[in-house]
């Protein structure tokens, strides 16, 4: 057997020797000028680009066979500026044809190429001749004119500009491998590049590259992976009159906000838009994309439906989605009506930039909806954002144990927001509703609330200063916490001068409640406030300041008895903890001994002493009469203080 191997090895060694001798001879006899011209002609025939070599030309046949052009410019047909400039263009040669004095390129390597892509308003580009040439010369099979089927790009830079939109992009540190096997119709490109500070891994393949270049339908698979965003597409593509794509689209991002910022898209407010995933059947026509069978996830919310996105000079998003449960809390978490830890309204200016960049038309339904502390049942919401004006409509929402309907609108004027809100709450829990909507925690029961409000301002404080509109509340079978009107009235009926006591204990139940107020420049004026309970009846008049969140009201409370005892009282102070005290003059007049104290006194000092006694009896400090020396002194002191300030 050893002898057989020796006999077999002898001709092989002889063949290798012949090849080596042939290569050496070829390296001596090769016409280097003919080699250069043949390589240039093949590159021109395949790509449609003319070589303009400004640097040296290196030719090597042993141990590697290649030709390298330095400082090369490649121009398309009819263009003056190079579409591609390469520091070093190396053409590796096929070995066997070289022995026969035929010069065929095996593959090309472009070192530090600078690629320029310019898109004209008519859709053509400076690379159109290259694409047309590739489509014409690529014919898979034995008669294929393309001698090489792979191009490698190392450390490249691509500059892109769109003459119609004036958009520019720059891709750097490009390392790609482009391959189209001569025996098949497929094409594949894989590699990496830097874009906007992130390293991107990409891959794309066409099932029929010639058809794709010609605009006919071809299978397409594409994948892009980067830290902000991952995207994959599997379907088909065509480009007869306009680009068309159809297939399955998958998008995944750890933060949609960061992904939008990275891709140069507008930022949607300042809250939420974190973890994002989407899978859908996509149909792309030009600058519009229609998504069906959508399954989308955002900030833990999952929904299904259809979506449409278009970018024809202005971005437009339309969607109809349904979900089992949604949580809107992340999107309003940064919005505060009240200053943190204070009773004052928030004075931080609104950020309204998100209203002017994108048009939105969305229909959303959910079995459960959470908005901050509010929990809603089955809800249908419509949102429309156009030309900086946002309109929200609630078709029906199960909230506060009842039903809510209404609309909410925001229109932007520079930095000022114009607000319009109209809502109807039917058979709701008044305690939960009034607490969350108006900051009133003293009311309980069930009832209806109708609100129509208008405001304009650059902050929550500015809005409440300009608040106009009306609010109407009708309730039943509830109570007002903070005082027990029946107990107080019965005690004062028996003993009018029993002392101020503590009037802010207990609660006053009611059978029927009616509240009608009008808002004007942030001041709510009571038009009709009646509280009718099993033992008492209360009416109120006066105002409530929304900017300062304080009451300044007067009322009359009466017992539903044969005596008909009535007591005027005053409500003053902050909304969440107001002062409620009776009219001390009425109490004194009802007392047979106290009535004498209210008669005019000849001696001013005596009058002051009487007032001091009344204050100790009733627990309420009364202002001095307007014509008394004490009042005059108070006025003078006020004038002096005003002048000094």
C-alpha positions as CSV (number, residue, x, y, z in Angstrom):
1,X,0.0,0.0,0.0
2,X,2.9,2.3,0.8
3,X,4.1,1.8,-2.7
4,X,0.7,2.7,-4.1
5,X,0.7,5.9,-2.1
6,X,4.1,6.7,-3.4
7,X,3.0,6.0,-7.0
8,X,-0.1,8.4,-6.4
9,X,2.0,11.1,-4.7
10,X,4.5,11.3,-7.5
11,X,2.0,12.7,-10.2
12,X,0.5,15.0,-7.6
13,X,3.9,16.4,-6.7
14,X,4.6,16.7,-10.4
15,X,1.4,18.6,-11.0
16,X,2.1,21.0,-8.1
17,X,5.5,21.6,-9.5
18,X,4.1,22.4,-12.9
19,X,1.6,24.8,-11.4
20,X,4.3,26.5,-9.4
21,X,6.5,26.8,-12.5
22,X,3.5,28.1,-14.4
23,X,2.8,30.7,-11.7
24,X,6.4,31.8,-11.7
25,X,6.4,32.0,-15.4
26,X,3.1,33.9,-15.4
27,X,4.5,36.4,-12.9
28,X,7.3,37.1,-15.3
29,X,5.3,37.1,-18.5
30,X,2.1,38.7,-17.3
31,X,1.1,42.0,-19.0
32,X,0.5,44.2,-16.0
33,X,-1.1,46.9,-18.1
34,X,-3.5,44.4,-19.6
35,X,-4.3,43.1,-16.1
36,X,-5.1,46.5,-14.8
37,X,-7.4,47.3,-17.8
38,X,-9.1,43.9,-17.5
39,X,-9.9,44.4,-13.8
40,X,-11.1,48.0,-14.5
41,X,-13.3,46.7,-17.3
42,X,-14.9,44.0,-15.1
43,X,-15.6,46.4,-12.3
44,X,-17.2,48.8,-14.8
45,X,-19.2,46.0,-16.5
46,X,-20.6,44.7,-13.2
47,X,-21.2,47.9,-11.3
48,X,-21.6,50.6,-14.0
49,X,-19.0,52.7,-12.2
50,X,-15.9,54.2,-13.8
51,X,-12.7,54.0,-11.9
52,X,-10.6,57.1,-11.5
53,X,-7.3,56.0,-9.9
54,X,-5.2,58.8,-8.4
55,X,-2.7,56.8,-6.4
56,X,-0.4,53.8,-6.8
57,X,-1.3,50.4,-8.3
58,X,0.1,47.3,-6.6
59,X,0.1,44.0,-8.4
60,X,1.0,40.7,-6.8
61,X,0.8,37.2,-8.2
62,X,2.8,35.2,-5.6
63,X,2.1,34.1,-3.0
64,X,-1.3,35.9,-3.3
65,X,-2.8,37.0,-6.6
66,X,-4.4,40.5,-6.4
67,X,-4.3,44.0,-7.7
68,X,-4.7,47.0,-5.4
69,X,-5.7,50.5,-6.5
70,X,-5.0,53.4,-4.1
71,X,-7.0,56.6,-3.9
72,X,-9.8,55.5,-6.2
73,X,-12.9,57.4,-7.2
74,X,-15.9,55.6,-8.8
75,X,-18.4,57.6,-10.7
76,X,-21.8,56.7,-12.0
77,X,-22.9,57.3,-15.6
78,X,-23.4,61.0,-16.3
79,X,-22.3,62.2,-12.9
80,X,-19.3,64.4,-12.2
81,X,-18.9,63.8,-8.5
82,X,-17.7,60.3,-7.4
83,X,-20.5,58.3,-5.8
84,X,-17.8,56.2,-4.0
85,X,-14.3,57.1,-3.0
86,X,-12.0,54.3,-1.7
87,X,-8.6,54.6,-0.1
88,X,-7.6,51.1,-1.2
89,X,-9.6,48.9,-3.7
90,X,-8.2,45.4,-3.9
91,X,-9.3,42.8,-6.5
92,X,-8.4,39.2,-5.6
93,X,-7.8,37.2,-8.8
94,X,-8.9,33.6,-9.7
95,X,-5.9,31.3,-9.8
96,X,-6.7,28.9,-12.7
97,X,-7.8,31.5,-15.2
98,X,-4.6,33.5,-14.3
99,X,-2.5,30.5,-15.5
100,X,-4.2,30.8,-18.9
101,X,-3.5,34.5,-19.0
102,X,-7.2,35.4,-18.3
103,X,-7.8,37.9,-15.6
104,X,-11.0,37.2,-13.6
105,X,-11.9,38.8,-10.2
106,X,-12.7,36.5,-7.4
107,X,-13.9,39.2,-5.0
108,X,-13.4,42.9,-4.1
109,X,-12.3,44.5,-0.9
110,X,-13.0,48.2,-0.2
111,X,-10.8,49.6,2.5
112,X,-12.1,52.9,4.1
113,X,-14.7,53.7,1.4
114,X,-16.6,56.9,1.5
115,X,-20.0,56.3,0.0
116,X,-22.3,59.2,-1.0
117,X,-26.0,58.5,-1.6
118,X,-28.1,61.4,-2.9
119,X,-31.9,61.0,-3.4
120,X,-33.5,63.3,-5.9
121,X,-37.0,64.7,-5.5
122,X,-38.2,62.4,-8.3
123,X,-37.1,59.3,-6.4
124,X,-34.0,58.7,-8.5
125,X,-30.5,58.7,-6.9
126,X,-26.9,59.0,-8.0
127,X,-26.7,55.2,-7.6
128,X,-29.5,54.5,-10.1
129,X,-27.0,53.6,-12.9
130,X,-25.3,51.2,-10.7
131,X,-28.5,49.4,-9.8
132,X,-29.6,49.3,-13.4
133,X,-26.3,47.8,-14.5
134,X,-26.4,45.1,-11.8
135,X,-29.9,44.2,-12.8
136,X,-28.9,43.9,-16.4
137,X,-25.6,42.0,-16.0
138,X,-26.6,39.5,-13.3
139,X,-27.9,36.3,-15.0
140,X,-27.5,33.3,-12.8
141,X,-26.1,30.3,-14.6
142,X,-23.3,29.4,-17.0
143,X,-23.6,32.5,-19.1
144,X,-23.4,34.9,-16.1
145,X,-21.3,37.9,-17.0
146,X,-20.5,38.7,-13.4
147,X,-17.1,37.2,-12.7
148,X,-17.1,38.1,-9.0
149,X,-20.0,37.7,-6.5
150,X,-18.7,39.2,-3.2
151,X,-17.7,42.6,-2.0
152,X,-16.3,43.3,1.4
153,X,-16.4,46.8,2.9
154,X,-14.0,47.6,5.8
155,X,-14.1,50.8,7.9
156,X,-16.5,52.6,5.6
157,X,-18.5,55.8,5.9
158,X,-21.9,56.4,4.1
159,X,-23.4,59.9,3.8
160,X,-27.1,60.1,2.8
161,X,-29.1,63.1,1.8
162,X,-32.7,63.6,0.6
163,X,-33.1,66.6,-1.6
164,X,-36.9,66.6,-1.1
165,X,-37.0,66.5,2.7
166,X,-33.4,68.0,3.3
167,X,-32.8,65.0,5.6
168,X,-29.2,63.8,6.1
169,X,-27.8,60.8,7.8
170,X,-24.3,59.4,8.4
171,X,-23.2,55.8,8.9
172,X,-19.7,55.2,10.2
173,X,-17.3,52.3,10.8
174,X,-19.1,50.1,8.3
175,X,-17.9,46.5,8.1
176,X,-20.1,44.6,5.6
177,X,-20.0,41.6,3.4
178,X,-22.1,41.6,0.2
179,X,-22.6,38.3,-1.6
180,X,-24.7,37.1,-4.6
181,X,-23.8,33.6,-5.6
182,X,-23.4,33.3,-9.3
183,X,-25.4,30.0,-9.4
184,X,-28.5,31.4,-7.6
185,X,-30.7,34.5,-7.6
186,X,-30.2,35.3,-4.0
187,X,-28.4,38.2,-2.3
188,X,-27.2,38.6,1.2
189,X,-25.5,41.4,3.2
190,X,-24.3,41.1,6.8
191,X,-22.2,43.2,9.0
192,X,-22.0,46.1,11.5
193,X,-22.0,49.9,11.4
194,X,-22.2,52.9,13.8
195,X,-25.3,55.2,13.6
196,X,-26.0,58.0,16.0
197,X,-23.6,56.7,18.6
198,X,-24.8,53.1,18.7
199,X,-23.3,50.0,17.2
200,X,-25.8,48.2,14.9
201,X,-25.7,44.6,13.7
202,X,-27.6,44.1,10.5
203,X,-28.5,41.5,8.0
204,X,-30.6,41.5,4.8
205,X,-31.3,38.9,2.2
206,X,-33.3,38.9,-1.1
207,X,-34.6,35.6,-2.5
208,X,-34.5,37.1,-6.0
209,X,-31.9,39.9,-6.2
210,X,-32.4,40.6,-9.9
211,X,-36.2,40.9,-9.4
212,X,-35.7,43.2,-6.4
213,X,-33.3,45.4,-8.4
214,X,-35.8,45.5,-11.3
215,X,-38.7,46.4,-8.9
216,X,-40.4,43.1,-9.2
217,X,-41.6,41.1,-6.2
218,X,-38.9,39.3,-4.2
219,X,-38.7,37.6,-0.9
220,X,-37.0,39.7,1.8
221,X,-35.6,39.0,5.2
222,X,-34.1,41.8,7.3
223,X,-32.8,42.1,10.8
224,X,-31.4,45.1,12.8
225,X,-30.1,44.7,16.3
226,X,-28.9,47.6,18.5
227,X,-29.0,48.4,22.3
228,X,-32.0,50.8,21.8
229,X,-34.0,48.8,19.3
230,X,-34.3,45.4,17.6
231,X,-36.3,45.0,14.4
232,X,-37.0,42.0,12.1
233,X,-39.0,41.7,8.9
234,X,-39.9,38.5,7.0
235,X,-41.9,38.9,3.8
236,X,-41.7,40.3,0.3
237,X,-40.8,43.5,-1.4
238,X,-41.5,45.3,-4.7
239,X,-40.8,48.7,-6.2
240,X,-42.6,49.3,-9.4
241,X,-44.1,52.7,-8.9
242,X,-43.4,53.1,-5.2
243,X,-41.8,50.9,-2.5
244,X,-44.1,48.1,-1.3
245,X,-43.5,45.6,1.5
246,X,-45.7,42.9,2.9
247,X,-44.8,40.5,5.7
248,X,-44.4,39.9,9.5
249,X,-42.9,42.8,11.4
250,X,-41.4,42.4,14.9
251,X,-40.1,45.3,17.0
252,X,-38.6,45.1,20.5
253,X,-37.1,47.8,22.7
254,X,-36.2,48.1,26.4
255,X,-37.2,51.7,26.3
256,X,-39.5,53.1,23.5
257,X,-38.6,56.7,24.7
258,X,-34.8,56.0,24.1
259,X,-35.6,54.3,20.8
260,X,-37.6,57.3,19.6
261,X,-34.8,59.7,20.7
262,X,-32.2,57.5,18.9
263,X,-34.2,57.5,15.6
264,X,-34.9,61.2,15.8
265,X,-38.6,61.0,16.5
266,X,-40.5,63.4,18.8
267,X,-40.7,62.6,22.5
268,X,-44.2,61.8,23.8
269,X,-44.4,63.8,27.1
270,X,-42.2,63.0,30.1
271,X,-43.7,59.9,31.6
272,X,-43.8,56.2,30.7
273,X,-42.9,54.8,27.2
274,X,-40.5,52.2,28.5
275,X,-40.5,48.5,27.6
276,X,-42.0,48.1,24.2
277,X,-42.8,45.1,21.9
278,X,-44.8,44.8,18.7
279,X,-45.7,42.0,16.3
280,X,-48.0,42.5,13.4
281,X,-48.7,41.8,9.8
282,X,-47.3,44.8,7.9
283,X,-48.2,46.3,4.6
284,X,-46.0,49.2,3.5
285,X,-46.8,51.4,0.6
286,X,-44.5,54.4,0.1
287,X,-44.3,56.3,3.4
288,X,-47.4,54.6,4.9
289,X,-47.5,51.4,6.9
290,X,-50.7,49.5,7.8
291,X,-50.5,46.9,10.6
292,X,-53.1,44.2,11.1
293,X,-53.2,41.4,13.7
294,X,-51.3,43.8,16.0
295,X,-50.1,42.5,19.3
296,X,-48.5,45.4,21.1
297,X,-47.0,45.8,24.6
298,X,-46.0,49.1,26.3
299,X,-45.1,49.6,29.9
300,X,-46.8,46.3,30.8
301,X,-50.0,47.1,28.9
302,X,-50.9,44.6,26.2
303,X,-53.5,45.3,23.5
304,X,-54.6,43.9,20.1
305,X,-56.0,45.6,17.0
306,X,-55.0,47.5,13.9
307,X,-52.7,50.5,13.4
308,X,-51.7,52.8,10.5
309,X,-48.7,55.1,10.4
310,X,-47.9,57.7,7.7
311,X,-45.2,60.2,7.3
312,X,-46.2,62.5,4.4
313,X,-44.6,65.7,5.6
314,X,-46.3,65.2,9.0
315,X,-46.5,62.1,11.1
316,X,-49.9,60.5,11.5
317,X,-50.8,57.5,13.7
318,X,-54.2,55.8,13.6
319,X,-55.1,52.9,15.8
320,X,-58.0,50.8,17.1
321,X,-57.0,48.7,20.0
322,X,-58.6,46.6,22.7
323,X,-57.2,45.3,26.0
324,X,-58.2,43.4,29.1
325,X,-56.5,45.9,31.5
326,X,-54.6,49.1,31.0
327,X,-52.7,51.3,33.4
328,X,-52.2,55.0,32.3
329,X,-50.5,55.9,35.5
330,X,-47.0,56.1,34.0
331,X,-48.1,58.7,31.5
332,X,-49.6,61.1,34.1
333,X,-47.2,60.4,37.0
334,X,-45.2,63.6,36.2
335,X,-48.3,65.8,36.1
336,X,-49.2,67.4,39.4
337,X,-52.1,69.8,39.9
338,X,-51.0,70.6,43.4
339,X,-47.5,71.4,44.5
340,X,-45.9,68.5,46.3
341,X,-46.6,68.5,50.0
342,X,-48.5,71.8,49.8
343,X,-52.0,73.2,49.5
344,X,-51.0,75.6,46.7
345,X,-51.5,74.8,43.0
346,X,-48.5,73.6,41.0
347,X,-46.9,76.6,39.2
348,X,-44.5,74.5,37.0
349,X,-45.0,75.4,33.4
350,X,-46.6,72.9,31.0
351,X,-44.5,71.2,28.4
352,X,-46.7,71.3,25.3
353,X,-44.1,70.4,22.6
354,X,-45.5,66.9,22.2
355,X,-48.8,68.4,20.9
356,X,-47.3,69.9,17.8
357,X,-45.2,67.1,16.2
358,X,-47.6,64.2,15.5
359,X,-51.2,63.7,14.5
360,X,-53.1,61.0,16.4
361,X,-56.4,59.3,15.9
362,X,-56.9,56.4,18.3
363,X,-59.8,54.3,19.6
364,X,-59.1,52.4,22.7
365,X,-61.3,50.0,24.8
366,X,-60.4,48.1,28.0
367,X,-62.2,45.9,30.4
368,X,-60.3,47.6,33.3
369,X,-58.5,51.0,33.3
370,X,-56.3,52.5,35.9
371,X,-55.4,56.2,36.0
372,X,-53.5,57.1,39.1
373,X,-55.7,56.3,42.1
374,X,-58.8,56.0,39.9
375,X,-60.0,52.5,38.9
376,X,-62.4,52.3,36.0
377,X,-64.3,49.3,34.7
378,X,-65.2,48.8,31.1
379,X,-64.1,51.9,29.2
380,X,-64.2,53.2,25.7
381,X,-61.9,56.2,24.9
382,X,-61.2,58.2,21.7
383,X,-58.2,60.4,21.3
384,X,-57.6,62.8,18.4
385,X,-54.5,65.0,18.1
386,X,-54.3,67.3,15.1
387,X,-52.3,70.5,14.6
388,X,-51.5,70.9,18.2
389,X,-55.1,70.4,19.5
390,X,-55.9,67.3,21.6
391,X,-59.4,66.0,22.0
392,X,-60.3,63.1,24.3
393,X,-63.8,61.6,24.4
394,X,-65.1,59.1,26.8
395,X,-67.9,57.2,25.3
396,X,-68.7,55.3,28.5
397,X,-66.7,54.4,31.5
398,X,-67.6,52.5,34.6
399,X,-66.1,54.6,37.4
400,X,-66.9,55.5,41.1
401,X,-69.6,52.8,41.0
402,X,-71.5,54.6,38.3
403,X,-71.1,55.7,34.6
404,X,-69.1,58.6,33.2
405,X,-69.3,60.3,29.8
406,X,-67.7,63.4,28.5
407,X,-64.9,65.1,26.6
408,X,-61.6,66.9,27.4
409,X,-59.8,69.2,25.0
410,X,-56.4,70.9,25.0
411,X,-55.4,73.5,22.4
412,X,-51.9,75.0,22.3
413,X,-51.2,78.6,21.8
414,X,-47.4,79.1,22.2
415,X,-46.8,78.2,25.8
416,X,-50.4,78.6,26.9
417,X,-52.9,75.7,27.1
418,X,-56.6,76.3,26.4
419,X,-58.6,73.7,28.4
420,X,-62.2,72.6,27.8
421,X,-63.8,69.8,29.9
422,X,-67.3,68.6,29.9
423,X,-68.3,65.5,31.9
424,X,-71.4,63.8,33.2
425,X,-71.2,61.3,36.1
426,X,-74.3,59.3,36.7
427,X,-75.1,57.5,40.0
428,X,-71.5,57.7,41.3
429,X,-70.0,57.4,44.7
430,X,-69.8,61.1,45.7
431,X,-67.1,60.7,48.2
432,X,-64.7,59.0,45.8
433,X,-65.6,61.3,42.9
434,X,-65.5,64.6,44.7
435,X,-62.3,63.7,46.5
436,X,-60.4,62.8,43.3
437,X,-61.8,65.5,41.0
438,X,-62.2,68.5,43.3
439,X,-60.1,67.7,46.4
440,X,-63.3,67.6,48.6
441,X,-63.2,64.8,51.2
442,X,-66.2,65.8,53.3
443,X,-69.0,64.6,51.0
444,X,-70.5,61.1,50.9
445,X,-73.5,59.4,49.3
446,X,-74.5,58.8,45.7
447,X,-75.6,61.1,43.0
448,X,-75.0,62.8,39.6
449,X,-72.3,65.4,38.7
450,X,-72.3,67.6,35.6
451,X,-69.2,69.7,34.9
452,X,-68.5,72.2,32.2
453,X,-65.3,74.1,32.6
454,X,-63.0,76.3,30.6
455,X,-59.6,77.6,31.4
456,X,-56.4,79.0,29.9
457,X,-52.9,79.1,31.3
458,X,-49.3,78.0,31.2
459,X,-49.4,76.0,34.5
460,X,-52.1,74.5,36.8
461,X,-52.1,77.7,38.8
462,X,-52.7,79.7,35.7
463,X,-55.6,77.5,34.7
464,X,-57.4,77.8,38.0
465,X,-57.0,81.6,38.0
466,X,-58.9,81.8,34.7
467,X,-61.4,79.0,35.4
468,X,-64.9,79.6,34.0
469,X,-67.9,77.4,33.6
470,X,-70.4,75.6,35.9
471,X,-70.8,72.5,38.1
472,X,-74.0,70.9,39.3
473,X,-74.3,68.1,41.9
474,X,-77.4,66.2,42.9
475,X,-77.1,63.6,45.6
476,X,-79.1,61.5,48.0
477,X,-78.7,59.3,51.1
478,X,-75.3,60.7,52.1
479,X,-73.7,63.0,54.7
480,X,-71.4,66.0,55.0
481,X,-68.5,65.3,57.5
482,X,-67.1,68.0,59.8
483,X,-70.2,69.0,61.8
484,X,-73.4,67.6,63.2
485,X,-76.0,70.2,62.4
486,X,-78.9,68.5,64.3
487,X,-76.9,68.1,67.5
488,X,-75.6,71.7,67.3
489,X,-78.9,73.3,66.6
490,X,-80.7,71.4,69.4
491,X,-78.0,72.4,71.9
492,X,-78.1,76.1,70.8
493,X,-81.9,76.1,70.8
494,X,-81.9,75.1,74.5
495,X,-78.9,77.2,75.5
496,X,-78.0,79.9,73.0
497,X,-75.0,81.1,75.1
498,X,-73.6,77.6,75.8
499,X,-70.2,78.6,74.3
500,X,-68.5,78.2,71.1
501,X,-67.6,74.6,71.7
502,X,-66.2,72.5,68.9
503,X,-68.5,72.7,65.8
504,X,-66.3,70.5,63.6
505,X,-67.2,67.1,64.9
506,X,-69.6,64.4,63.6
507,X,-71.5,64.6,60.3
508,X,-74.8,65.9,58.9
509,X,-76.8,63.3,57.0
510,X,-79.0,64.3,54.1
511,X,-81.8,62.8,52.1
512,X,-81.3,65.2,49.1
513,X,-78.4,67.4,48.1
514,X,-78.4,70.1,45.5
515,X,-75.3,72.1,44.5
516,X,-75.2,74.5,41.6
517,X,-72.2,76.9,41.2
518,X,-70.9,79.2,38.5
519,X,-67.1,79.8,37.9
520,X,-65.7,83.1,36.8
521,X,-62.0,83.9,36.8
522,X,-61.3,81.2,39.3
523,X,-64.1,82.1,41.8
524,X,-67.1,79.8,42.3
525,X,-70.3,81.5,43.2
526,X,-73.1,79.5,44.8
527,X,-76.3,79.7,42.8
528,X,-78.3,77.1,44.7
529,X,-76.9,75.0,47.5
530,X,-79.5,73.0,49.6
531,X,-79.0,70.1,52.0
532,X,-82.2,68.4,53.1
533,X,-81.8,65.8,55.8
534,X,-84.2,63.9,58.0
535,X,-83.8,66.4,60.9
536,X,-82.3,69.5,59.4
537,X,-82.2,71.7,56.3
538,X,-79.2,73.8,55.3
539,X,-78.9,76.5,52.6
540,X,-75.7,78.2,51.6
541,X,-74.7,81.3,49.6
542,X,-71.3,82.9,49.0
543,X,-68.1,82.1,47.1
544,X,-65.2,79.8,47.0
545,X,-61.8,80.8,45.6
546,X,-60.2,78.1,43.5
547,X,-56.7,79.6,43.3
548,X,-56.5,80.0,47.1
549,X,-58.7,76.9,47.8
550,X,-60.7,78.7,50.4
551,X,-64.4,79.2,51.3
552,X,-66.1,82.4,52.1
553,X,-69.7,81.4,52.5
554,X,-72.8,82.0,54.7
555,X,-75.6,79.7,55.4
556,X,-78.7,79.0,57.4
557,X,-79.4,75.7,59.2
558,X,-82.8,74.9,60.6
559,X,-84.5,72.1,62.5
560,X,-87.4,70.2,60.9
561,X,-89.4,70.6,64.0
562,X,-92.4,72.6,65.1
563,X,-90.2,75.2,66.7
564,X,-88.5,75.8,63.3
565,X,-85.3,76.9,65.1
566,X,-82.9,78.6,62.5
567,X,-79.3,79.5,62.9
568,X,-77.2,81.5,60.5
569,X,-73.6,80.3,60.3
570,X,-70.4,81.1,58.4
571,X,-68.0,78.8,56.5
572,X,-64.5,80.1,56.0
573,X,-61.0,78.8,55.5
574,X,-59.3,76.1,53.4
575,X,-61.3,73.5,51.5
576,X,-59.9,70.5,53.3
577,X,-60.3,71.9,56.8
578,X,-62.8,74.9,56.9
579,X,-63.9,76.9,60.0
580,X,-67.7,76.6,60.6
581,X,-69.1,78.8,63.3
582,X,-72.6,80.2,64.1
583,X,-73.6,83.9,64.0
584,X,-73.0,85.0,67.6
585,X,-75.3,88.0,67.3
586,X,-78.3,85.7,66.6
587,X,-77.4,83.5,69.6
588,X,-77.1,86.5,71.9
589,X,-80.4,87.9,70.7
590,X,-82.1,84.6,71.5
591,X,-80.8,84.7,75.0
592,X,-83.1,86.8,77.4
593,X,-80.0,88.0,79.3
594,X,-77.6,88.5,76.3
595,X,-79.9,90.7,74.3
596,X,-79.2,93.6,76.6
597,X,-75.5,93.4,75.8
598,X,-76.1,94.3,72.2
599,X,-77.7,97.7,73.0
600,X,-75.5,100.7,72.1
601,X,-73.2,101.8,75.0
602,X,-72.6,105.4,75.8
603,X,-69.1,104.7,77.0
604,X,-66.7,103.3,74.3
605,X,-64.7,101.5,76.9
606,X,-67.9,99.9,78.1
607,X,-68.6,98.8,74.5
608,X,-65.2,97.2,74.2
609,X,-65.7,95.4,77.5
610,X,-69.1,94.1,76.3
611,X,-67.5,92.8,73.1
612,X,-64.8,91.1,75.0
613,X,-67.4,89.4,77.2
614,X,-69.4,88.3,74.0
615,X,-66.3,86.8,72.5
616,X,-65.6,84.8,75.7
617,X,-69.1,83.6,75.8
618,X,-69.4,82.6,72.2
619,X,-65.9,81.6,71.4
620,X,-66.0,83.8,68.3
621,X,-64.0,87.1,67.9
622,X,-66.2,89.8,66.4
623,X,-64.9,92.8,64.5
624,X,-65.2,96.2,66.2
625,X,-68.0,98.6,64.9
626,X,-66.9,100.7,62.0
627,X,-67.4,104.0,63.9
628,X,-65.6,103.0,67.1
629,X,-62.2,104.4,68.1
630,X,-60.8,100.9,68.0
631,X,-61.9,100.5,64.4
632,X,-60.5,103.9,63.5
633,X,-57.2,103.0,65.1
634,X,-57.1,99.7,63.1
635,X,-57.8,101.6,59.8
636,X,-54.9,104.1,60.5
637,X,-52.5,101.3,61.3
638,X,-53.5,99.5,58.1
639,X,-52.8,102.7,56.1
640,X,-49.4,103.2,57.8
641,X,-48.4,99.6,57.0
642,X,-49.5,100.0,53.3
643,X,-47.3,103.2,53.0
644,X,-44.3,101.5,54.6
645,X,-44.6,98.5,52.2
